[in-house]
């Protein structure tokens, strides 16, 4: 899910370092709202609905903040989203004091871990459906055409009449919403809200998108490629765990993958320019 969010942003030539932090904060806020309402004897349905809405609003507001900083205040995407990463991470620990949010209704974990056809779970199905929708939206709509145009040449896109600033805000809002949705799915899988969820997940998402063929310089990328990249990253991480590599090395290896991918892309650009 985070790779979908990162795909949209990277195609515009930007980057969103806050997706993992949005996942964590959205999951925590959704969990707190759900626990508070169910403890106050509100119906389970009302609590679940309110929790989901609160989580999605969190993602929307952070994404809007990213977009406005980038378009109105002219802050580079790297700095703007890095700042939002710090803000969201800090708020996550302020709200929880570093302790998991427990007391969620058992039905949350039951629903999140229910297995269909032997392999499918609700989070997998939801992610697949959202991936199809995002893919169609990106590759079969005006929104997608404008996204690629901005990433290829923002000045030319503006000259062609595309509202670049407004469109970029939409992209970052959508990135925030997708990240919040990922936070909801993580809470469903765990049955609790953890302040540690989402930490460093932005690196995995960026690596998945780059491995999937997207260019960090903008204008190139596909949702399907990002899905394949995410599967490759997942396989690498799982393989490292199986062979007993310490978890700390996983981040190092993902960082190396990103660095190598960027160097290869830059070399390709230099060859094309020559």
C-alpha positions in Angstrom: 0.0 0.0 0.0 2.8 2.4 0.8 4.4 1.5 -2.5 1.2 2.7 -4.3 1.5 6.0 -2.4 5.2 6.4 -3.2 4.6 5.5 -6.9 2.3 8.5 -7.4 4.7 10.9 -5.7 7.8 9.6 -7.4 6.3 9.8 -10.9 5.8 13.6 -10.3 9.5 13.9 -9.6 9.0 14.2 -5.8 9.4 11.9 -2.9 7.4 11.3 0.3 9.4 10.3 3.3 6.4 10.6 5.7 4.4 7.5 4.4 5.7 5.2 7.2 5.0 7.9 9.9 1.5 8.5 8.5 0.9 4.7 8.7 1.9 4.7 12.4 0.1 7.8 13.5 -3.1 7.0 11.6 -3.2 3.5 13.1 -2.7 4.9 16.6 -5.4 7.6 16.2 -7.9 5.1 14.7 -7.1 2.7 17.6 -7.6 5.3 20.3 -10.9 6.5 18.8 -12.2 2.9 18.6 -11.1 2.0 22.1 -12.5 5.2 23.6 -15.9 4.8 21.9 -16.3 1.1 22.7 -15.3 1.7 26.3 -17.9 4.4 26.5 -20.6 1.8 25.6 -21.0 3.0 22.0 -21.9 0.3 19.5 -19.1 -1.6 17.9 -20.2 -0.5 14.4 -20.0 3.2 15.4 -16.6 2.7 17.0 -15.2 1.0 13.9 -16.6 3.6 11.6 -15.3 6.5 13.7 -11.9 4.9 14.0 -11.6 4.4 10.3 -12.7 7.9 9.6 -10.3 9.4 12.2 -7.4 7.4 10.7 -8.2 8.5 7.1 -8.6 12.1 8.2 -5.2 12.0 9.8 -3.7 10.8 6.5 -5.6 13.4 4.5 -4.5 16.3 6.7 -0.8 15.2 6.7 -0.9 14.7 3.0 -2.5 18.2 2.6 0.2 19.7 4.8 2.9 18.1 2.6 1.3 19.4 -0.6 0.8 22.9 0.7 4.4 23.1 2.0 5.7 22.0 -1.4 3.4 24.2 -3.6 2.7 27.3 -1.5 5.9 27.6 0.6 8.2 26.2 -2.2 9.8 23.7 0.2 11.5 20.8 -1.6 9.6 17.5 -1.3 12.5 15.9 0.5 12.6 18.5 3.2 8.8 19.0 3.5 8.1 15.3 3.9 11.1 14.8 6.2 9.7 17.5 8.5 6.3 15.8 8.4 7.9 12.5 9.2 9.4 14.0 12.4 6.1 15.6 13.3 4.0 12.5 12.8 6.5 10.3 14.6 6.7 12.6 17.5 2.9 12.8 17.8 2.6 9.1 17.7 4.8 8.7 20.8 3.2 11.7 22.5 -0.2 10.1 22.2 1.0 6.6 23.4 4.0 7.3 25.6 5.6 4.6 23.5 3.1 2.0 24.7 0.8 -0.1 22.5 -2.9 0.8 22.3 -4.6 -2.3 23.7 -8.2 -3.1 24.4 -9.4 -3.2 20.8 -12.4 -5.4 20.2 -11.4 -9.0 19.3 -13.4 -8.7 16.1 -10.7 -6.4 14.7 -8.0 -9.1 14.8 -10.4 -11.8 13.8 -11.4 -9.8 10.7 -7.8 -8.9 9.9 -6.5 -12.5 10.1 -9.4 -14.3 8.6 -8.1 -16.6 5.7 -10.0 -17.1 2.5 -9.1 -19.8 -0.1 -6.2 -20.9 2.1 -4.0 -17.8 1.4 -6.1 -14.7 1.1 -6.7 -12.4 4.1 -8.8 -9.2 4.3 -5.7 -6.9 4.2 -4.5 -8.7 1.1 -7.8 -8.4 -0.7 -8.2 -4.8 0.2 -4.7 -4.0 -0.9 -5.3 -5.8 -4.2 -8.5 -3.9 -4.9 -7.0 -0.6 -4.1 -4.0 -1.4 -6.2 -6.3 -2.1 -9.2 -8.2 1.2 -8.6 -4.9 3.2 -8.3 -3.5 1.5 -11.4 -6.6 2.4 -13.5 -6.7 5.9 -12.1 -3.0 6.4 -12.9 -2.8 4.8 -16.3 -6.3 5.4 -17.7 -7.4 8.8 -16.6 -6.6 12.5 -17.0 -5.2 12.5 -13.4 -2.6 9.9 -14.5 -1.7 11.8 -17.7 -1.2 15.0 -15.8 0.9 13.2 -13.1 3.3 11.8 -15.8 3.4 15.1 -17.6 4.4 17.0 -14.4 7.1 14.4 -13.7 8.5 14.6 -17.2 8.6 18.4 -17.4 6.7 20.5 -14.9 7.4 23.8 -16.8 6.1 22.3 -20.0 3.1 20.9 -18.2 2.3 24.3 -16.7 2.6 25.9 -20.2 0.2 23.3 -21.5 -2.4 24.5 -19.0 -2.1 21.8 -16.4 -2.7 23.3 -12.8 0.6 21.9 -11.5 0.4 23.1 -8.0 -3.2 22.0 -7.4 -2.4 18.6 -8.9 0.6 18.1 -6.7 -1.5 18.8 -3.7 -4.0 16.1 -4.8 -1.1 13.7 -5.3 0.3 14.2 -1.8 -3.2 14.0 -0.3 -3.8 10.7 -2.1 -0.4 9.5 -0.8 -1.5 10.4 2.8 -4.8 8.6 2.4 -3.2 5.4 1.0 -0.7 5.5 3.9 -3.5 5.9 6.4 -5.3 2.9 4.8 -2.2 0.9 5.3 -2.2 1.9 9.0 -5.7 0.6 9.3 -4.8 -2.7 7.7 -1.8 -3.1 10.1 -4.0 -2.5 13.1 -6.4 -5.2 11.8 -3.5 -7.7 11.4 -2.0 -7.0 14.8 -5.2 -6.4 16.8 -3.5 -3.5 18.5 -2.1 -0.1 17.8 1.7 -0.1 17.9 3.7 3.2 17.9 6.6 1.4 16.3 4.6 0.4 13.1 5.7 2.2 10.0 9.2 2.9 11.2 11.6 2.8 8.2 8.8 1.5 6.0 9.3 4.5 3.7 12.7 3.0 2.7 11.1 -0.3 1.7 8.3 1.5 -0.2 10.8 3.7 -2.1 13.0 0.7 -2.9 10.0 -1.3 -4.1 9.0 1.5 -6.5 12.6 2.0 -7.8 13.1 -1.7 -8.3 9.8 -1.8 -10.1 11.1 0.5 -12.8 10.1 4.0 -11.6 12.6 6.8 -12.1 13.4 9.0 -9.1 13.8 11.8 -11.6 10.1 11.6 -12.4 7.9 10.8 -15.4 8.3 7.0 -15.3 6.6 4.3 -13.3 3.8 1.8 -13.1 1.7 0.4 -10.3 2.3 -3.2 -11.5 6.0 -2.6 -11.4 5.8 -1.3 -7.8 3.8 -4.5 -6.8 6.6 -6.6 -8.3 9.2 -4.5 -6.6 7.4 -4.9 -3.2 7.3 -8.7 -3.7 11.1 -8.7 -4.4 11.8 -6.5 -1.3 9.5 -8.8 0.8 11.4 -11.9 -0.5 14.8 -10.3 0.3 13.7 -9.3 3.8 12.2 -12.7 4.5 15.3 -14.4 3.2 17.5 -12.4 5.4 15.4 -13.4 8.4 15.5 -17.1 7.4 19.3 -17.1 7.1 19.6 -15.4 10.5 20.8 -11.9 9.5 20.3 -9.4 12.2 17.3 -7.0 11.7 19.6 -4.0 11.8 21.3 -5.2 8.6 18.0 -5.2 6.7 17.8 -1.4 6.6 21.5 -1.3 5.5 20.8 -3.7 2.6 17.6 -1.8 1.5 19.6 1.4 1.6 22.3 -0.1 -0.6 19.6 -1.3 -3.1 18.2 2.2 -3.4 21.7 3.7 -3.8 22.6 1.2 -6.6 19.2 1.7 -8.3 19.7 5.5 -8.4 23.3 5.2 -9.7 22.1 2.9 -12.5 19.3 5.3 -13.4 21.7 8.2 -13.4 24.1 6.3 -15.6 21.3 5.5 -18.0 20.3 9.2 -18.2 23.9 10.2 -18.9 24.0 7.7 -21.8 20.8 9.0 -23.2 22.1 12.6 -23.0 25.3 11.6 -24.8 
